[in-house]
Amino acid sequence: MAIKPGNLGSKVDPLPIPTAFANSMAAAIEAELNALLIADGLPALDIDNTPESRDRRRLFAAIARGVVRHLHDNLDAIKVQRLDASQVSPTMTVEGL
């Protein structure tokens, strides 16, 4: 399974969530923002492919892509230790960076 940071897809994509954005880290960020807004009694985000939604998603995709790129470029800083105390070298497969 690859980590999918997310991308915007086409401006004319008829889907409310473009395929390049769906099931990505950026989409998860958008969903969490929506949940926090609703929890505070604020209006939910419009889930569509309007210019306003694309502007918001551009920010989320940039954040997700930056986080994934940083983790990918610094894998040696991540140490994974198993319960038996042996060390594992992490690997990362990234979709669409």
Secondary structure, 3 states (H helix, E strand, C coil): CCECCCCCCCCCCCCCCCCCCCCCHHHHHHHHHHHHHHHCCCCCCCCCCCHHHHHHHHHHHHHHHHHHHHHHHCHHHCCEECCCCCEECCCCCECCC
